[in-house]
Amino acid sequence: MTLTEKPDCRNSAYQKVSFDLKLSIIDQIINGQISVNHASKVYNISRSSITYWMQKLRTFEQKSKGMSKNDEIKRLRERIEALEFIKEIQQDIIAELEVCTGEDFSKKLLPESLHKEILKKKQSRTK
């Protein structure tokens, strides 16, 4: 009985893929020009490697677009202030319109809490 040597199943000709080529392949896949399977056959790269690159790129993009909690809180506070300012202007306009026309639009069309705020504005205008 003779023993036969089994061929090595590992890929002995490993090729290093440049970052530009990785981005090009991922861009083609994302844009729907080619599939992951087709890209692996054309570029002779495993599908798992391409999937891994795509996951790493997504993670990198999320980190670069993300912001710290303090920055997000600051941005949200500024947004709240802007919205409150807009609300005040709208209430002033509604109160002025009600004073001029004599009709009570806010009671018919707005929630009770907003109606009360507009009533206070109307009362302060008439004083």
N, CA, C and O atoms as CSV, one atom per row, in Angstrom:
chain,resi,resn,atom,element,x,y,z
A,1,MET,N,N,0.825,-1.171,0.000
A,1,MET,CA,C,0.000,0.000,0.000
A,1,MET,C,C,0.877,1.245,0.000
A,1,MET,O,O,1.786,1.386,0.818
A,2,THR,N,N,0.590,2.128,-0.918
A,2,THR,CA,C,1.372,3.346,-0.983
A,2,THR,C,C,0.513,4.532,-0.589
A,2,THR,O,O,-0.679,4.571,-0.892
A,3,LEU,N,N,1.102,5.475,0.067
A,3,LEU,CA,C,0.400,6.678,0.489
A,3,LEU,C,C,0.562,7.741,-0.583
A,3,LEU,O,O,1.667,8.015,-1.053
A,4,THR,N,N,-0.550,8.325,-0.952
A,4,THR,CA,C,-0.489,9.407,-1.934
A,4,THR,C,C,-0.621,10.735,-1.212
A,4,THR,O,O,-1.399,10.862,-0.267
A,5,GLU,N,N,0.118,11.694,-1.645
A,5,GLU,CA,C,0.056,13.011,-1.030
A,5,GLU,C,C,-1.153,13.768,-1.536
A,5,GLU,O,O,-1.439,13.795,-2.733
A,6,LYS,N,N,-1.852,14.378,-0.605
A,6,LYS,CA,C,-3.010,15.191,-0.980
A,6,LYS,C,C,-2.525,16.591,-1.344
A,6,LYS,O,O,-1.613,17.116,-0.705
A,7,PRO,N,N,-3.123,17.191,-2.356
A,7,PRO,CA,C,-2.700,18.556,-2.704
A,7,PRO,C,C,-3.135,19.541,-1.627
A,7,PRO,O,O,-4.167,19.363,-0.980
A,8,ASP,N,N,-2.347,20.557,-1.451
A,8,ASP,CA,C,-2.651,21.592,-0.465
A,8,ASP,C,C,-3.866,22.379,-0.936
A,8,ASP,O,O,-3.882,22.870,-2.064
A,9,CYS,N,N,-4.874,22.505,-0.098
A,9,CYS,CA,C,-6.111,23.182,-0.496
A,9,CYS,C,C,-6.033,24.701,-0.312
A,9,CYS,O,O,-6.923,25.416,-0.773
A,10,ARG,N,N,-5.004,25.202,0.342
A,10,ARG,CA,C,-4.870,26.642,0.520
A,10,ARG,C,C,-4.421,27.314,-0.769
A,10,ARG,O,O,-3.713,26.723,-1.584
A,11,ASN,N,N,-4.840,28.537,-0.934
A,11,ASN,CA,C,-4.460,29.301,-2.117
A,11,ASN,C,C,-3.023,29.788,-1.921
A,11,ASN,O,O,-2.755,30.641,-1.075
A,12,SER,N,N,-2.130,29.247,-2.694
A,12,SER,CA,C,-0.728,29.596,-2.495
A,12,SER,C,C,-0.364,30.932,-3.133
A,12,SER,O,O,0.623,31.559,-2.746
A,13,ALA,N,N,-1.155,31.367,-4.105
A,13,ALA,CA,C,-0.842,32.612,-4.798
A,13,ALA,C,C,-1.722,33.738,-4.266
A,13,ALA,O,O,-2.637,34.199,-4.949
A,14,TYR,N,N,-1.439,34.173,-3.050
A,14,TYR,CA,C,-2.222,35.243,-2.427
A,14,TYR,C,C,-1.838,36.566,-3.067
A,14,TYR,O,O,-0.657,36.888,-3.204
A,15,GLN,N,N,-2.843,37.318,-3.453
A,15,GLN,CA,C,-2.569,38.618,-4.060
A,15,GLN,C,C,-3.102,39.720,-3.154
A,15,GLN,O,O,-4.211,39.626,-2.628
A,16,LYS,N,N,-2.325,40.731,-2.984
A,16,LYS,CA,C,-2.749,41.869,-2.174
A,16,LYS,C,C,-3.566,42.803,-3.057
A,16,LYS,O,O,-3.148,43.166,-4.156
A,17,VAL,N,N,-4.736,43.184,-2.558
A,17,VAL,CA,C,-5.643,44.027,-3.318
A,17,VAL,C,C,-5.512,45.454,-2.802
A,17,VAL,O,O,-5.564,45.696,-1.597
A,18,SER,N,N,-5.343,46.388,-3.720
A,18,SER,CA,C,-5.170,47.781,-3.317
A,18,SER,C,C,-6.493,48.354,-2.788
A,18,SER,O,O,-7.578,47.857,-3.092
A,19,PHE,N,N,-6.361,49.398,-2.000
A,19,PHE,CA,C,-7.546,50.033,-1.413
A,19,PHE,C,C,-8.432,50.634,-2.498
A,19,PHE,O,O,-9.658,50.587,-2.393
A,20,ASP,N,N,-7.824,51.197,-3.537
A,20,ASP,CA,C,-8.601,51.781,-4.636
A,20,ASP,C,C,-9.421,50.720,-5.359
A,20,ASP,O,O,-10.573,50.957,-5.725
A,21,LEU,N,N,-8.824,49.551,-5.562
A,21,LEU,CA,C,-9.558,48.466,-6.221
A,21,LEU,C,C,-10.708,47.987,-5.333
A,21,LEU,O,O,-11.797,47.689,-5.823
A,22,LYS,N,N,-10.456,47.916,-4.034
A,22,LYS,CA,C,-11.526,47.525,-3.106
A,22,LYS,C,C,-12.695,48.498,-3.208
A,22,LYS,O,O,-13.851,48.087,-3.316
A,23,LEU,N,N,-12.382,49.799,-3.173
A,23,LEU,CA,C,-13.445,50.802,-3.266
A,23,LEU,C,C,-14.171,50.723,-4.599
A,23,LEU,O,O,-15.386,50.909,-4.659
A,24,SER,N,N,-13.438,50.451,-5.659
A,24,SER,CA,C,-14.041,50.341,-6.983
A,24,SER,C,C,-15.008,49.156,-7.034
A,24,SER,O,O,-16.121,49.275,-7.547
A,25,ILE,N,N,-14.577,48.024,-6.501
A,25,ILE,CA,C,-15.429,46.826,-6.489
A,25,ILE,C,C,-16.675,47.075,-5.665
A,25,ILE,O,O,-17.783,46.759,-6.098
A,26,ILE,N,N,-16.502,47.642,-4.473
A,26,ILE,CA,C,-17.647,47.908,-3.598
A,26,ILE,C,C,-18.604,48.895,-4.248
A,26,ILE,O,O,-19.821,48.732,-4.154
A,27,ASP,N,N,-18.064,49.920,-4.908
A,27,ASP,CA,C,-18.900,50.910,-5.586
A,27,ASP,C,C,-19.721,50.263,-6.695
A,27,ASP,O,O,-20.904,50.567,-6.850
A,28,GLN,N,N,-19.105,49.381,-7.459
A,28,GLN,CA,C,-19.838,48.681,-8.516
A,28,GLN,C,C,-20.946,47.815,-7.948
A,28,GLN,O,O,-22.032,47.738,-8.523
A,29,ILE,N,N,-20.684,47.164,-6.830
A,29,ILE,CA,C,-21.693,46.299,-6.206
A,29,ILE,C,C,-22.842,47.133,-5.655
A,29,ILE,O,O,-24.009,46.790,-5.844
A,30,ILE,N,N,-22.518,48.222,-4.978
A,30,ILE,CA,C,-23.557,49.070,-4.382
A,30,ILE,C,C,-24.427,49.701,-5.463
A,30,ILE,O,O,-25.639,49.822,-5.289
A,31,ASN,N,N,-23.818,50.103,-6.576
A,31,ASN,CA,C,-24.573,50.719,-7.666
A,31,ASN,C,C,-25.336,49.706,-8.505
A,31,ASN,O,O,-26.071,50.088,-9.416
A,32,GLY,N,N,-25.172,48.424,-8.213
A,32,GLY,CA,C,-25.921,47.391,-8.922
A,32,GLY,C,C,-25.335,47.022,-10.268
A,32,GLY,O,O,-26.004,46.360,-11.061
A,33,GLN,N,N,-24.119,47.425,-10.550
A,33,GLN,CA,C,-23.504,47.094,-11.833
A,33,GLN,C,C,-23.104,45.618,-11.894
A,33,GLN,O,O,-23.239,44.972,-12.933
A,34,ILE,N,N,-22.610,45.092,-10.766
A,34,ILE,CA,C,-22.254,43.678,-10.691
A,34,ILE,C,C,-22.698,43.133,-9.341
A,34,ILE,O,O,-22.967,43.892,-8.410
A,35,SER,N,N,-22.771,41.822,-9.246
A,35,SER,CA,C,-23.114,41.188,-7.977
A,35,SER,C,C,-21.830,40.796,-7.252
A,35,SER,O,O,-20.744,40.836,-7.830
A,36,VAL,N,N,-21.961,40.424,-6.007
A,36,VAL,CA,C,-20.804,39.996,-5.226
A,36,VAL,C,C,-20.223,38.730,-5.842
A,36,VAL,O,O,-19.005,38.574,-5.935
A,37,ASN,N,N,-21.103,37.835,-6.258
A,37,ASN,CA,C,-20.655,36.579,-6.853
A,37,ASN,C,C,-19.872,36.830,-8.142
A,37,ASN,O,O,-18.814,36.241,-8.359
A,38,HIS,N,N,-20.400,37.705,-8.988
A,38,HIS,CA,C,-19.722,38.017,-10.250
A,38,HIS,C,C,-18.390,38.729,-9.994
A,38,HIS,O,O,-17.397,38.452,-10.667
A,39,ALA,N,N,-18.370,39.635,-9.030
A,39,ALA,CA,C,-17.131,40.345,-8.698
A,39,ALA,C,C,-16.066,39.365,-8.201
A,39,ALA,O,O,-14.889,39.499,-8.534
A,40,SER,N,N,-16.483,38.387,-7.409
A,40,SER,CA,C,-15.508,37.415,-6.906
A,40,SER,C,C,-14.913,36.593,-8.040
A,40,SER,O,O,-13.737,36.233,-7.998
A,41,LYS,N,N,-15.722,36.295,-9.053
A,41,LYS,CA,C,-15.197,35.530,-10.193
A,41,LYS,C,C,-14.307,36.396,-11.078
A,41,LYS,O,O,-13.246,35.945,-11.510
A,42,VAL,N,N,-14.720,37.634,-11.354
A,42,VAL,CA,C,-13.963,38.506,-12.248
A,42,VAL,C,C,-12.614,38.880,-11.645
A,42,VAL,O,O,-11.592,38.830,-12.330
A,43,TYR,N,N,-12.605,39.254,-10.369
A,43,TYR,CA,C,-11.383,39.733,-9.739
A,43,TYR,C,C,-10.615,38.627,-8.997
A,43,TYR,O,O,-9.564,38.877,-8.407
A,44,ASN,N,N,-11.157,37.401,-9.036
A,44,ASN,CA,C,-10.535,36.250,-8.376
A,44,ASN,C,C,-10.315,36.512,-6.884
A,44,ASN,O,O,-9.231,36.291,-6.345
A,45,ILE,N,N,-11.375,36.988,-6.242
A,45,ILE,CA,C,-11.359,37.293,-4.815
A,45,ILE,C,C,-12.546,36.570,-4.190
A,45,ILE,O,O,-13.607,36.479,-4.807
A,46,SER,N,N,-12.384,36.064,-2.995
A,46,SER,CA,C,-13.476,35.323,-2.373
A,46,SER,C,C,-14.648,36.249,-2.026
A,46,SER,O,O,-14.465,37.438,-1.764
A,47,ARG,N,N,-15.852,35.673,-2.033
A,47,ARG,CA,C,-17.048,36.460,-1.700
A,47,ARG,C,C,-16.994,36.940,-0.262
A,47,ARG,O,O,-17.443,38.043,0.049
A,48,SER,N,N,-16.451,36.120,0.605
A,48,SER,CA,C,-16.380,36.515,2.018
A,48,SER,C,C,-15.461,37.729,2.205
A,48,SER,O,O,-15.716,38.579,3.057
A,49,SER,N,N,-14.395,37.803,1.406
A,49,SER,CA,C,-13.504,38.967,1.500
A,49,SER,C,C,-14.228,40.233,1.065
A,49,SER,O,O,-14.107,41.277,1.706
A,50,ILE,N,N,-14.980,40.137,-0.022
A,50,ILE,CA,C,-15.720,41.305,-0.516
A,50,ILE,C,C,-16.767,41.730,0.503
A,50,ILE,O,O,-16.921,42.921,0.772
A,51,THR,N,N,-17.487,40.771,1.070
A,51,THR,CA,C,-18.490,41.084,2.090
A,51,THR,C,C,-17.834,41.737,3.302
A,51,THR,O,O,-18.378,42.680,3.876
A,52,TYR,N,N,-16.671,41.237,3.686
A,52,TYR,CA,C,-15.937,41.807,4.810
A,52,TYR,C,C,-15.547,43.253,4.522
A,52,TYR,O,O,-15.684,44.113,5.391
A,53,TRP,N,N,-15.062,43.528,3.314
A,53,TRP,CA,C,-14.702,44.901,2.938
A,53,TRP,C,C,-15.910,45.816,3.020
A,53,TRP,O,O,-15.811,46.948,3.494
A,54,MET,N,N,-17.052,45.323,2.557
A,54,MET,CA,C,-18.266,46.146,2.560
A,54,MET,C,C,-18.682,46.475,3.991
A,54,MET,O,O,-19.083,47.603,4.278
A,55,GLN,N,N,-18.590,45.496,4.890
A,55,GLN,CA,C,-18.944,45.732,6.287
A,55,GLN,C,C,-17.984,46.737,6.919
A,55,GLN,O,O,-18.414,47.638,7.640
A,56,LYS,N,N,-16.693,46.586,6.654
A,56,LYS,CA,C,-15.709,47.508,7.213
A,56,LYS,C,C,-15.938,48.932,6.694
A,56,LYS,O,O,-15.826,49.895,7.453
A,57,LEU,N,N,-16.255,49.064,5.413
A,57,LEU,CA,C,-16.493,50.380,4.835
A,57,LEU,C,C,-17.724,51.025,5.462
A,57,LEU,O,O,-17.714,52.218,5.766
A,58,ARG,N,N,-18.795,50.234,5.658
A,58,ARG,CA,C,-20.008,50.763,6.303
A,58,ARG,C,C,-19.696,51.244,7.711
A,58,ARG,O,O,-20.132,52.326,8.107
A,59,THR,N,N,-18.957,50.465,8.461
A,59,THR,CA,C,-18.600,50.840,9.828
A,59,THR,C,C,-17.769,52.118,9.830
A,59,THR,O,O,-17.987,53.006,10.654
A,60,PHE,N,N,-16.823,52.206,8.911
A,60,PHE,CA,C,-15.978,53.403,8.820
A,60,PHE,C,C,-16.814,54.631,8.483
A,60,PHE,O,O,-16.611,55.694,9.070
A,61,GLU,N,N,-17.765,54.498,7.533
A,61,GLU,CA,C,-18.610,55.626,7.150
A,61,GLU,C,C,-19.501,56.059,8.306
A,61,GLU,O,O,-19.708,57.254,8.518
A,62,GLN,N,N,-20.031,55.090,9.057
A,62,GLN,CA,C,-20.889,55.431,10.192
A,62,GLN,C,C,-20.095,56.183,11.259
A,62,GLN,O,O,-20.598,57.139,11.849
A,63,LYS,N,N,-18.883,55.762,11.503
A,63,LYS,CA,C,-18.069,56.449,12.510
A,63,LYS,C,C,-17.712,57.857,12.061
A,63,LYS,O,O,-17.697,58.785,12.870
A,64,SER,N,N,-17.426,58.019,10.773
A,64,SER,CA,C,-17.051,59.343,10.300
A,64,SER,C,C,-18.246,60.286,10.264
A,64,SER,O,O,-18.081,61.495,10.433
A,65,LYS,N,N,-19.447,59.753,10.048
A,65,LYS,CA,C,-20.636,60.592,10.016
A,65,LYS,C,C,-21.216,60.816,11.412
A,65,LYS,O,O,-21.953,61.777,11.631
A,66,GLY,N,N,-20.890,59.948,12.336
A,66,GLY,CA,C,-21.441,60.040,13.682
A,66,GLY,C,C,-20.917,61.248,14.424
A,66,GLY,O,O,-19.889,61.824,14.068
A,67,MET,N,N,-21.643,61.620,15.463
A,67,MET,CA,C,-21.216,62.753,16.273
A,67,MET,C,C,-21.279,62.345,17.735
A,67,MET,O,O,-21.983,61.404,18.099
A,68,SER,N,N,-20.561,63.039,18.541
A,68,SER,CA,C,-20.545,62.714,19.956
A,68,SER,C,C,-21.888,63.086,20.578
A,68,SER,O,O,-22.664,63.853,20.008
A,69,LYS,N,N,-22.140,62.532,21.744
A,69,LYS,CA,C,-23.416,62.794,22.416
A,69,LYS,C,C,-23.569,64.263,22.776
A,69,LYS,O,O,-24.664,64.817,22.685
A,70,ASN,N,N,-22.483,64.890,23.181
A,70,ASN,CA,C,-22.548,66.314,23.537
A,70,ASN,C,C,-22.904,67.168,22.328
A,70,ASN,O,O,-23.695,68.106,22.429
A,71,ASP,N,N,-22.309,66.833,21.179
A,71,ASP,CA,C,-22.627,67.582,19.954
A,71,ASP,C,C,-24.078,67.373,19.557
A,71,ASP,O,O,-24.757,68.309,19.134
A,72,GLU,N,N,-24.549,66.138,19.696
A,72,GLU,CA,C,-25.933,65.844,19.338
A,72,GLU,C,C,-26.899,66.561,20.280
A,72,GLU,O,O,-27.911,67.103,19.835
A,73,ILE,N,N,-26.595,66.566,21.573
A,73,ILE,CA,C,-27.449,67.266,22.538
A,73,ILE,C,C,-27.469,68.756,22.235
A,73,ILE,O,O,-28.526,69.386,22.282
A,74,LYS,N,N,-26.311,69.322,21.927
A,74,LYS,CA,C,-26.228,70.744,21.590
A,74,LYS,C,C,-27.067,71.050,20.352
A,74,LYS,O,O,-27.801,72.038,20.324
A,75,ARG,N,N,-26.957,70.200,19.326
A,75,ARG,CA,C,-27.720,70.399,18.095
A,75,ARG,C,C,-29.218,70.299,18.358
A,75,ARG,O,O,-29.997,71.085,17.818
A,76,LEU,N,N,-29.626,69.338,19.185
A,76,LEU,CA,C,-31.044,69.182,19.493
A,76,LEU,C,C,-31.581,70.353,20.311
A,76,LEU,O,O,-32.717,70.781,20.105
A,77,ARG,N,N,-30.783,70.870,21.230
A,77,ARG,CA,C,-31.214,72.040,22.009
A,77,ARG,C,C,-31.404,73.252,21.109
A,77,ARG,O,O,-32.368,74.003,21.262
A,78,GLU,N,N,-30.473,73.442,20.161
A,78,GLU,CA,C,-30.614,74.551,19.218
A,78,GLU,C,C,-31.876,74.381,18.367
A,78,GLU,O,O,-32.568,75.353,18.064
A,79,ARG,N,N,-32.157,73.159,17.996
A,79,ARG,CA,C,-33.361,72.889,17.189
A,79,ARG,C,C,-34.617,73.177,18.001
A,79,ARG,O,O,-35.578,73.733,17.471
A,80,ILE,N,N,-34.625,72.807,19.279
A,80,ILE,CA,C,-35.776,73.084,20.146
A,80,ILE,C,C,-35.992,74.584,20.270
A,80,ILE,O,O,-37.123,75.060,20.180
A,81,GLU,N,N,-34.910,75.330,20.476
A,81,GLU,CA,C,-35.027,76.791,20.585
A,81,GLU,C,C,-35.592,77.391,19.306
A,81,GLU,O,O,-36.435,78.287,19.356
A,82,ALA,N,N,-35.132,76.902,18.165
A,82,ALA,CA,C,-35.628,77.420,16.887
A,82,ALA,C,C,-37.113,77.114,16.719
A,82,ALA,O,O,-37.876,77.965,16.262
A,83,LEU,N,N,-37.524,75.906,17.086
A,83,LEU,CA,C,-38.934,75.529,16.958
A,83,LEU,C,C,-39.818,76.317,17.921
A,83,LEU,O,O,-40.938,76.691,17.573
A,84,GLU,N,N,-39.317,76.569,19.126
A,84,GLU,CA,C,-40.087,77.377,20.076
A,84,GLU,C,C,-40.234,78.802,19.571
A,84,GLU,O,O,-41.288,79.412,19.749
A,85,PHE,N,N,-39.199,79.341,18.944
A,85,PHE,CA,C,-39.278,80.680,18.374
A,85,PHE,C,C,-40.331,80.730,17.264
A,85,PHE,O,O,-41.130,81.664,17.196
A,86,ILE,N,N,-40.322,79.721,16.403
A,86,ILE,CA,C,-41.322,79.650,15.325
A,86,ILE,C,C,-42.723,79.540,15.904
A,86,ILE,O,O,-43.657,80.161,15.397
A,87,LYS,N,N,-42.876,78.748,16.968
A,87,LYS,CA,C,-44.182,78.584,17.612
A,87,LYS,C,C,-44.670,79.921,18.161
A,87,LYS,O,O,-45.842,80.266,18.015
A,88,GLU,N,N,-43.772,80.670,18.792
A,88,GLU,CA,C,-44.144,81.978,19.341
A,88,GLU,C,C,-44.613,82.919,18.237
A,88,GLU,O,O,-45.614,83.618,18.394
A,89,ILE,N,N,-43.891,82.934,17.127
A,89,ILE,CA,C,-44.275,83.805,16.011
A,89,ILE,C,C,-45.645,83.405,15.473
A,89,ILE,O,O,-46.487,84.264,15.211
A,90,GLN,N,N,-45.870,82.100,15.309
A,90,GLN,CA,C,-47.158,81.635,14.799
A,90,GLN,C,C,-48.294,81.995,15.750
A,90,GLN,O,O,-49.377,82.387,15.315
A,91,GLN,N,N,-48.042,81.859,17.051
A,91,GLN,CA,C,-49.075,82.225,18.020
A,91,GLN,C,C,-49.357,83.720,17.989
A,91,GLN,O,O,-50.507,84.141,18.111
A,92,ASP,N,N,-48.317,84.516,17.826
A,92,ASP,CA,C,-48.518,85.967,17.706
A,92,ASP,C,C,-49.367,86.300,16.485
A,92,ASP,O,O,-50.258,87.147,16.558
A,93,ILE,N,N,-49.098,85.647,15.380
A,93,ILE,CA,C,-49.867,85.896,14.159
A,93,ILE,C,C,-51.329,85.492,14.342
A,93,ILE,O,O,-52.238,86.219,13.944
A,94,ILE,N,N,-51.543,84.327,14.947
A,94,ILE,CA,C,-52.921,83.866,15.173
A,94,ILE,C,C,-53.649,84.810,16.118
A,94,ILE,O,O,-54.809,85.149,15.883
A,95,ALA,N,N,-52.976,85.239,17.190
A,95,ALA,CA,C,-53.602,86.157,18.146
A,95,ALA,C,C,-53.949,87.478,17.465
A,95,ALA,O,O,-55.040,88.010,17.674
A,96,GLU,N,N,-53.051,88.007,16.667
A,96,GLU,CA,C,-53.316,89.258,15.948
A,96,GLU,C,C,-54.474,89.100,14.965
A,96,GLU,O,O,-55.314,89.990,14.833
A,97,LEU,N,N,-54.508,87.960,14.278
A,97,LEU,CA,C,-55.592,87.693,13.331
A,97,LEU,C,C,-56.934,87.615,14.056
A,97,LEU,O,O,-57.939,88.126,13.562
A,98,GLU,N,N,-56.952,86.982,15.215
A,98,GLU,CA,C,-58.192,86.866,15.976
A,98,GLU,C,C,-58.646,88.224,16.502
A,98,GLU,O,O,-59.842,88.509,16.547
A,99,VAL,N,N,-57.696,89.053,16.896
A,99,VAL,CA,C,-58.043,90.393,17.370
A,99,VAL,C,C,-58.627,91.208,16.221
A,99,VAL,O,O,-59.624,91.907,16.404
A,100,CYS,N,N,-58.023,91.126,15.050
A,100,CYS,CA,C,-58.483,91.904,13.893
A,100,CYS,C,C,-59.830,91.432,13.363
A,100,CYS,O,O,-60.697,92.247,13.048
A,101,THR,N,N,-60.006,90.117,13.265
A,101,THR,CA,C,-61.244,89.588,12.672
A,101,THR,C,C,-62.349,89.404,13.693
A,101,THR,O,O,-63.526,89.430,13.333
A,102,GLY,N,N,-62.007,89.223,14.939
A,102,GLY,CA,C,-63.013,89.006,15.973
A,102,GLY,C,C,-63.479,87.555,16.043
A,102,GLY,O,O,-64.367,87.236,16.834
A,103,GLU,N,N,-62.903,86.680,15.240
A,103,GLU,CA,C,-63.285,85.264,15.280
A,103,GLU,C,C,-62.280,84.488,16.113
A,103,GLU,O,O,-61.126,84.890,16.261
A,104,ASP,N,N,-62.742,83.365,16.657
A,104,ASP,CA,C,-61.910,82.557,17.538
A,104,ASP,C,C,-61.443,81.296,16.791
A,104,ASP,O,O,-61.997,80.212,16.972
A,105,PHE,N,N,-60.412,81.464,15.947
A,105,PHE,CA,C,-59.904,80.339,15.158
A,105,PHE,C,C,-59.224,79.294,16.023
A,105,PHE,O,O,-59.386,78.096,15.791
A,106,SER,N,N,-58.473,79.727,17.008
A,106,SER,CA,C,-57.682,78.795,17.806
A,106,SER,C,C,-58.557,77.823,18.578
A,106,SER,O,O,-58.170,76.671,18.775
A,107,LYS,N,N,-59.733,78.266,19.019
A,107,LYS,CA,C,-60.613,77.381,19.779
A,107,LYS,C,C,-61.151,76.266,18.884
A,107,LYS,O,O,-61.317,75.132,19.332
A,108,LYS,N,N,-61.420,76.590,17.626
A,108,LYS,CA,C,-61.975,75.603,16.706
A,108,LYS,C,C,-60.919,74.646,16.158
A,108,LYS,O,O,-61.181,73.454,15.999
A,109,LEU,N,N,-59.733,75.165,15.873
A,109,LEU,CA,C,-58.773,74.401,15.079
A,109,LEU,C,C,-57.579,73.840,15.839
A,109,LEU,O,O,-56.929,72.913,15.356
A,110,LEU,N,N,-57.278,74.374,17.009
A,110,LEU,CA,C,-56.067,73.971,17.720
A,110,LEU,C,C,-56.391,73.198,18.991
A,110,LEU,O,O,-57.507,73.295,19.502
A,111,PRO,N,N,-55.436,72.436,19.507
A,111,PRO,CA,C,-55.634,71.760,20.793
A,111,PRO,C,C,-55.836,72.767,21.926
A,111,PRO,O,O,-55.473,73.938,21.811
A,112,GLU,N,N,-56.412,72.295,23.000
A,112,GLU,CA,C,-56.779,73.153,24.128
A,112,GLU,C,C,-55.568,73.888,24.713
A,112,GLU,O,O,-55.664,75.066,25.057
A,113,SER,N,N,-54.438,73.199,24.824
A,113,SER,CA,C,-53.257,73.829,25.421
A,113,SER,C,C,-52.762,75.001,24.567
A,113,SER,O,O,-52.401,76.049,25.103
A,114,LEU,N,N,-52.746,74.830,23.250
A,114,LEU,CA,C,-52.334,75.930,22.376
A,114,LEU,C,C,-53.354,77.062,22.387
A,114,LEU,O,O,-52.992,78.237,22.315
A,115,HIS,N,N,-54.622,76.701,22.475
A,115,HIS,CA,C,-55.679,77.723,22.536
A,115,HIS,C,C,-55.495,78.608,23.768
A,115,HIS,O,O,-55.659,79.826,23.694
A,116,LYS,N,N,-55.153,77.988,24.902
A,116,LYS,CA,C,-54.941,78.759,26.131
A,116,LYS,C,C,-53.746,79.699,25.997
A,116,LYS,O,O,-53.791,80.836,26.469
A,117,GLU,N,N,-52.680,79.226,25.354
A,117,GLU,CA,C,-51.507,80.089,25.160
A,117,GLU,C,C,-51.851,81.286,24.272
A,117,GLU,O,O,-51.389,82.399,24.521
A,118,ILE,N,N,-52.652,81.058,23.250
A,118,ILE,CA,C,-53.041,82.142,22.347
A,118,ILE,C,C,-53.961,83.122,23.062
A,118,ILE,O,O,-53.883,84.327,22.827
A,119,LEU,N,N,-54.834,82.617,23.936
A,119,LEU,CA,C,-55.694,83.504,24.724
A,119,LEU,C,C,-54.855,84.425,25.604
A,119,LEU,O,O,-55.161,85.611,25.730
A,120,LYS,N,N,-53.808,83.893,26.207
A,120,LYS,CA,C,-52.919,84.710,27.039
A,120,LYS,C,C,-52.251,85.798,26.200
A,120,LYS,O,O,-52.121,86.940,26.640
A,121,LYS,N,N,-51.827,85.432,24.986
A,121,LYS,CA,C,-51.200,86.416,24.101
A,121,LYS,C,C,-52.202,87.507,23.709
A,121,LYS,O,O,-51.855,88.687,23.654
A,122,LYS,N,N,-53.445,87.102,23.438
A,122,LYS,CA,C,-54.469,88.083,23.081
A,122,LYS,C,C,-54.741,89.040,24.228
A,122,LYS,O,O,-54.893,90.245,24.024
A,123,GLN,N,N,-54.800,88.489,25.441
A,123,GLN,CA,C,-55.050,89.318,26.602
A,123,GLN,C,C,-53.904,90.295,26.840
A,123,GLN,O,O,-54.124,91.450,27.204
A,124,SER,N,N,-52.671,89.815,26.627
A,124,SER,CA,C,-51.529,90.720,26.835
A,124,SER,C,C,-51.486,91.808,25.752
A,124,SER,O,O,-50.986,92.903,26.011
A,125,ARG,N,N,-51.995,91.530,24.555
A,125,ARG,CA,C,-52.023,92.522,23.481
A,125,ARG,C,C,-53.084,93.595,23.745
A,125,ARG,O,O,-52.880,94.764,23.418
A,126,THR,N,N,-54.208,93.201,24.332
A,126,THR,CA,C,-55.294,94.144,24.561
A,126,THR,C,C,-55.025,95.063,25.748
A,126,THR,O,O,-55.670,96.104,25.872
A,127,LYS,N,N,-54.097,94.703,26.612
A,127,LYS,CA,C,-53.803,95.527,27.791
A,127,LYS,C,C,-53.024,96.746,27.429
A,127,LYS,O,O,-52.693,97.549,28.302
